[in-house]
Amino acid sequence: MTVKLPPGMFDTETTHFVDASPPPVKSVRLRLAAGSTGIPAPVTLAVGRHIIGRATDASMTVHHPQVSRHHAIAVVNEFGMTLEDWKSANGTFVNNEPVQGAPAIVSDGDTIAFGSVQFTVEFLR
């Protein structure tokens, strides 16, 4: 059986595998999408667990009537980000797909939304 490896995955000169994994995520920047309101500037979330919502005790406060007081939980780690809806009234979405039950994996460049408030995700490495 012949297996084709993507370019850069195998160094034929030394016959060792080359680490092609991306550098670790240090933080995540959320930029408000065009047409959305509720937060004045991009927000950077460091590695850790973040409550997102309208309440003043949220890690990321979004002032919008479609956002619940404690709307969602974002977890940022060295591999990326997960997002979990926290029984919000208007839903949490990743690329327009509702987040239900288990946390959803968020990728660099994805669009996430809390109710109708949308953000573009950027991993900072």
PELINDA-V491349 format. One line per field, one symbol per residue. phi: phi as a letter, one per 40 degrees, with the letter a starting at -180 (. if undefined). A space follows every 10 residues. Layout:
BEGIN
phi: ???
END
This chain:
BEGIN
phi: .bbcccdgcb cccbfbcbcb ccccccabbb bccdgcbhac adbbbcdibb cbiccccccb cbcaccccdb cabbbbbcci abbbcbfccb gbbbfgcccb gccccbbdgc bbabgccbbb cbcbb
END
